């Protein structure tokens, strides 16, 4: 297939600067490959379209673009990628582009964790009070790629896979403990140390931000 053949299939009504255009263009340039084959052809777009990607990072982005294009539970509109997880919950990543590295992903807006999720988490980690509810500060998790020398496309693909799983997000959101400030004695929930400190009086002790910024007086 020639580049001219690929350009013949392009939908010119799409926004040339959008992530949707990036996915669509990559699909046009790789449509000659078998359905299950990895995408290998990088579209020859101009720099004013989705943005420039260095050669070493292009395979990672092609992997992510193929996932977005081919997965039945993923769709893209403009710069928003929407997917439905294995439990039927829809979530979205917004403002996706080639410079995207981190995303705040909504996990659960209700307080009580679904019973089937609690059972799965208990089976995996042992029973924990943190499996039964999600406090407000854990309703979103930050997902992305830490190494800025790695293709951000690989990071996007990993985030999408976690969002499709659903359980992977609850894994992150329920990994928290009960904590108490050693100075003001206010209690809260903090990330990490799954299920620790829930027995009254045995909270994990820390210094809260307010007490660290202000002088402590008796």
VOMARGU-374732 format. One record per residue (C-alpha): x negated, y negated, z. Coordinates in steps of 0.05 Angstrom, whole numbers. Each point is the difference from the previous one (the first is absolute). Example, Ala and Ser with C-alpha at 12.3 -4.5 7.8 and 13.67 -1.06 7.14 Angstrom:
VOMARGU-374732
<atom><x>-246</x><y>90</y><z>156</z></atom>
<atom><x>-27</x><y>-69</y><z>-13</z></atom>
//
This chain:
VOMARGU-374732
<atom><x>0</x><y>0</y><z>0</z></atom>
<atom><x>-26</x><y>-69</y><z>-18</z></atom>
<atom><x>7</x><y>-64</y><z>40</z></atom>
<atom><x>48</x><y>-25</y><z>-53</z></atom>
<atom><x>45</x><y>60</y><z>13</z></atom>
<atom><x>1</x><y>-16</y><z>74</z></atom>
<atom><x>16</x><y>-74</y><z>-11</z></atom>
<atom><x>58</x><y>21</y><z>-45</z></atom>
<atom><x>35</x><y>30</y><z>61</z></atom>
<atom><x>-9</x><y>-61</y><z>45</z></atom>
<atom><x>61</x><y>-36</y><z>29</z></atom>
<atom><x>-17</x><y>-72</y><z>-12</z></atom>
<atom><x>57</x><y>-25</y><z>44</z></atom>
<atom><x>-38</x><y>18</y><z>63</z></atom>
<atom><x>-39</x><y>-51</y><z>40</z></atom>
<atom><x>-72</x><y>6</y><z>-24</z></atom>
<atom><x>-28</x><y>-18</y><z>69</z></atom>
<atom><x>42</x><y>51</y><z>38</z></atom>
<atom><x>-19</x><y>67</y><z>29</z></atom>
<atom><x>59</x><y>29</y><z>-39</z></atom>
<atom><x>-35</x><y>-21</y><z>-64</z></atom>
<atom><x>-64</x><y>33</y><z>24</z></atom>
<atom><x>36</x><y>66</y><z>12</z></atom>
<atom><x>38</x><y>-4</y><z>-66</z></atom>
<atom><x>-62</x><y>-17</y><z>-41</z></atom>
<atom><x>-40</x><y>57</y><z>31</z></atom>
<atom><x>57</x><y>48</y><z>-16</z></atom>
<atom><x>1</x><y>-23</y><z>-73</z></atom>
<atom><x>-75</x><y>12</y><z>-7</z></atom>
<atom><x>3</x><y>69</y><z>32</z></atom>
<atom><x>65</x><y>27</y><z>-29</z></atom>
<atom><x>-38</x><y>46</y><z>-47</z></atom>
<atom><x>-27</x><y>41</y><z>59</z></atom>
<atom><x>36</x><y>62</y><z>28</z></atom>
<atom><x>51</x><y>-17</y><z>54</z></atom>
<atom><x>-42</x><y>29</y><z>57</z></atom>
<atom><x>-67</x><y>-26</y><z>-24</z></atom>
<atom><x>-36</x><y>-57</y><z>36</z></atom>
<atom><x>2</x><y>-66</y><z>-37</z></atom>
<atom><x>-68</x><y>-17</y><z>-30</z></atom>
<atom><x>12</x><y>-59</y><z>-47</z></atom>
<atom><x>-7</x><y>-70</y><z>28</z></atom>
<atom><x>44</x><y>-51</y><z>-37</z></atom>
<atom><x>-37</x><y>-55</y><z>-36</z></atom>
<atom><x>38</x><y>-60</y><z>28</z></atom>
<atom><x>-21</x><y>-72</y><z>2</z></atom>
<atom><x>-24</x><y>-31</y><z>65</z></atom>
<atom><x>63</x><y>-42</y><z>8</z></atom>
<atom><x>43</x><y>62</y><z>8</z></atom>
<atom><x>-2</x><y>41</y><z>65</z></atom>
<atom><x>-73</x><y>-15</y><z>17</z></atom>
<atom><x>-69</x><y>28</y><z>-10</z></atom>
<atom><x>-22</x><y>68</y><z>28</z></atom>
<atom><x>-73</x><y>22</y><z>-2</z></atom>
<atom><x>-15</x><y>64</y><z>-38</z></atom>
<atom><x>-16</x><y>42</y><z>62</z></atom>
<atom><x>67</x><y>-16</y><z>31</z></atom>
<atom><x>43</x><y>14</y><z>-61</z></atom>
<atom><x>9</x><y>75</y><z>11</z></atom>
<atom><x>28</x><y>-14</y><z>69</z></atom>
<atom><x>49</x><y>-50</y><z>-28</z></atom>
<atom><x>21</x><y>47</y><z>-56</z></atom>
<atom><x>16</x><y>52</y><z>53</z></atom>
<atom><x>44</x><y>-49</y><z>38</z></atom>
<atom><x>33</x><y>-26</y><z>-64</z></atom>
<atom><x>16</x><y>71</y><z>-22</z></atom>
<atom><x>31</x><y>16</y><z>68</z></atom>
<atom><x>44</x><y>-62</y><z>-3</z></atom>
<atom><x>21</x><y>15</y><z>-72</z></atom>
<atom><x>13</x><y>75</y><z>6</z></atom>
<atom><x>26</x><y>13</y><z>70</z></atom>
<atom><x>77</x><y>6</y><z>1</z></atom>
<atom><x>5</x><y>-35</y><z>68</z></atom>
<atom><x>-42</x><y>-61</y><z>-19</z></atom>
<atom><x>21</x><y>-60</y><z>-40</z></atom>
<atom><x>-31</x><y>-67</y><z>-16</z></atom>
<atom><x>31</x><y>-67</y><z>-15</z></atom>
<atom><x>-44</x><y>-61</y><z>-8</z></atom>
<atom><x>-52</x><y>5</y><z>55</z></atom>
<atom><x>43</x><y>43</y><z>46</z></atom>
<atom><x>-8</x><y>75</y><z>5</z></atom>
<atom><x>58</x><y>37</y><z>32</z></atom>
<atom><x>0</x><y>73</y><z>22</z></atom>
<atom><x>46</x><y>47</y><z>37</z></atom>
<atom><x>-31</x><y>47</y><z>50</z></atom>
<atom><x>15</x><y>74</y><z>11</z></atom>
<atom><x>53</x><y>-18</y><z>51</z></atom>
<atom><x>37</x><y>-48</y><z>-46</z></atom>
<atom><x>-26</x><y>-66</y><z>28</z></atom>
<atom><x>-17</x><y>-53</y><z>-51</z></atom>
<atom><x>-60</x><y>-46</y><z>12</z></atom>
<atom><x>-35</x><y>-52</y><z>-43</z></atom>
<atom><x>-69</x><y>-29</y><z>-10</z></atom>
<atom><x>3</x><y>-72</y><z>-23</z></atom>
<atom><x>-50</x><y>-45</y><z>-37</z></atom>
<atom><x>-40</x><y>59</y><z>-27</z></atom>
<atom><x>-58</x><y>-18</y><z>-46</z></atom>
<atom><x>-72</x><y>20</y><z>-14</z></atom>
<atom><x>-25</x><y>-40</y><z>60</z></atom>
<atom><x>47</x><y>34</y><z>49</z></atom>
<atom><x>-36</x><y>37</y><z>56</z></atom>
<atom><x>46</x><y>3</y><z>61</z></atom>
<atom><x>75</x><y>4</y><z>9</z></atom>
<atom><x>47</x><y>-5</y><z>59</z></atom>
<atom><x>48</x><y>58</y><z>-9</z></atom>
<atom><x>68</x><y>3</y><z>35</z></atom>
<atom><x>8</x><y>65</y><z>38</z></atom>
<atom><x>65</x><y>-3</y><z>38</z></atom>
<atom><x>46</x><y>-57</y><z>20</z></atom>
<atom><x>39</x><y>39</y><z>52</z></atom>
<atom><x>-24</x><y>14</y><z>71</z></atom>
<atom><x>14</x><y>75</y><z>3</z></atom>
<atom><x>-41</x><y>46</y><z>-44</z></atom>
<atom><x>42</x><y>51</y><z>-39</z></atom>
<atom><x>5</x><y>65</y><z>38</z></atom>
<atom><x>-29</x><y>41</y><z>-57</z></atom>
<atom><x>-61</x><y>-45</y><z>0</z></atom>
<atom><x>-8</x><y>6</y><z>75</z></atom>
<atom><x>2</x><y>76</y><z>-6</z></atom>
<atom><x>-53</x><y>-1</y><z>-55</z></atom>
<atom><x>-46</x><y>-47</y><z>39</z></atom>
<atom><x>8</x><y>42</y><z>64</z></atom>
<atom><x>-18</x><y>63</y><z>-39</z></atom>
<atom><x>-62</x><y>-34</y><z>-28</z></atom>
<atom><x>-25</x><y>-37</y><z>62</z></atom>
<atom><x>38</x><y>28</y><z>59</z></atom>
<atom><x>58</x><y>-35</y><z>33</z></atom>
<atom><x>-12</x><y>-75</y><z>11</z></atom>
<atom><x>46</x><y>-57</y><z>22</z></atom>
<atom><x>-29</x><y>-42</y><z>-56</z></atom>
<atom><x>32</x><y>46</y><z>-51</z></atom>
<atom><x>71</x><y>-20</y><z>20</z></atom>
<atom><x>0</x><y>-75</y><z>-15</z></atom>
<atom><x>-37</x><y>-53</y><z>-38</z></atom>
<atom><x>-10</x><y>-68</y><z>34</z></atom>
<atom><x>4</x><y>-64</y><z>-41</z></atom>
<atom><x>-76</x><y>-8</y><z>-6</z></atom>
<atom><x>-5</x><y>69</y><z>-32</z></atom>
<atom><x>56</x><y>-8</y><z>-51</z></atom>
<atom><x>-53</x><y>-16</y><z>-53</z></atom>
<atom><x>-66</x><y>34</y><z>-12</z></atom>
<atom><x>-59</x><y>-29</y><z>-38</z></atom>
<atom><x>-24</x><y>46</y><z>-55</z></atom>
<atom><x>-55</x><y>-10</y><z>-51</z></atom>
<atom><x>-73</x><y>13</y><z>-15</z></atom>
<atom><x>-57</x><y>-21</y><z>46</z></atom>
<atom><x>-58</x><y>7</y><z>-48</z></atom>
<atom><x>1</x><y>-59</y><z>-47</z></atom>
<atom><x>-49</x><y>36</y><z>-47</z></atom>
<atom><x>53</x><y>53</y><z>-15</z></atom>
<atom><x>53</x><y>-10</y><z>-52</z></atom>
<atom><x>60</x><y>-34</y><z>30</z></atom>
<atom><x>41</x><y>43</y><z>-47</z></atom>
<atom><x>-20</x><y>62</y><z>40</z></atom>
<atom><x>23</x><y>-37</y><z>63</z></atom>
<atom><x>67</x><y>-15</y><z>-33</z></atom>
<atom><x>9</x><y>72</y><z>-21</z></atom>
<atom><x>-14</x><y>23</y><z>72</z></atom>
<atom><x>50</x><y>-50</y><z>28</z></atom>
<atom><x>53</x><y>22</y><z>-49</z></atom>
<atom><x>-11</x><y>73</y><z>18</z></atom>
<atom><x>8</x><y>-17</y><z>74</z></atom>
<atom><x>64</x><y>-38</y><z>-14</z></atom>
<atom><x>28</x><y>57</y><z>-41</z></atom>
<atom><x>-14</x><y>49</y><z>57</z></atom>
<atom><x>37</x><y>-40</y><z>52</z></atom>
<atom><x>-26</x><y>42</y><z>57</z></atom>
<atom><x>-69</x><y>-31</y><z>-10</z></atom>
<atom><x>29</x><y>-68</y><z>18</z></atom>
<atom><x>34</x><y>26</y><z>63</z></atom>
<atom><x>-67</x><y>32</y><z>18</z></atom>
<atom><x>-32</x><y>-69</y><z>1</z></atom>
<atom><x>58</x><y>-37</y><z>32</z></atom>
<atom><x>8</x><y>48</y><z>59</z></atom>
<atom><x>-73</x><y>0</y><z>18</z></atom>
<atom><x>6</x><y>-50</y><z>57</z></atom>
<atom><x>-5</x><y>-3</y><z>76</z></atom>
<atom><x>30</x><y>-38</y><z>58</z></atom>
<atom><x>-46</x><y>-54</y><z>27</z></atom>
<atom><x>-3</x><y>-51</y><z>56</z></atom>
<atom><x>-42</x><y>-64</y><z>4</z></atom>
<atom><x>-48</x><y>3</y><z>60</z></atom>
<atom><x>12</x><y>-74</y><z>14</z></atom>
<atom><x>72</x><y>-20</y><z>-13</z></atom>
<atom><x>25</x><y>73</y><z>5</z></atom>
<atom><x>45</x><y>-9</y><z>-60</z></atom>
<atom><x>14</x><y>67</y><z>-34</z></atom>
<atom><x>2</x><y>14</y><z>-75</z></atom>
<atom><x>-15</x><y>53</y><z>-52</z></atom>
<atom><x>-67</x><y>3</y><z>-36</z></atom>
<atom><x>-26</x><y>40</y><z>-59</z></atom>
<atom><x>-39</x><y>63</y><z>12</z></atom>
<atom><x>-4</x><y>51</y><z>58</z></atom>
<atom><x>64</x><y>35</y><z>-22</z></atom>
<atom><x>49</x><y>7</y><z>57</z></atom>
<atom><x>-46</x><y>-21</y><z>57</z></atom>
<atom><x>20</x><y>-45</y><z>58</z></atom>
<atom><x>75</x><y>11</y><z>-2</z></atom>
<atom><x>6</x><y>22</y><z>72</z></atom>
<atom><x>17</x><y>-62</y><z>42</z></atom>
<atom><x>-62</x><y>-26</y><z>35</z></atom>
<atom><x>-47</x><y>39</y><z>-46</z></atom>
<atom><x>0</x><y>-48</y><z>-59</z></atom>
<atom><x>-65</x><y>-9</y><z>-38</z></atom>
<atom><x>-32</x><y>-64</y><z>28</z></atom>
<atom><x>-25</x><y>-55</y><z>-47</z></atom>
<atom><x>-7</x><y>-76</y><z>-2</z></atom>
<atom><x>54</x><y>-33</y><z>-41</z></atom>
<atom><x>-14</x><y>-57</y><z>-48</z></atom>
<atom><x>33</x><y>-53</y><z>43</z></atom>
<atom><x>-41</x><y>17</y><z>61</z></atom>
<atom><x>-65</x><y>2</y><z>-40</z></atom>
<atom><x>14</x><y>-71</y><z>-27</z></atom>
<atom><x>22</x><y>-32</y><z>66</z></atom>
<atom><x>-34</x><y>-5</y><z>68</z></atom>
<atom><x>29</x><y>49</y><z>50</z></atom>
<atom><x>24</x><y>-33</y><z>65</z></atom>
<atom><x>31</x><y>30</y><z>62</z></atom>
//
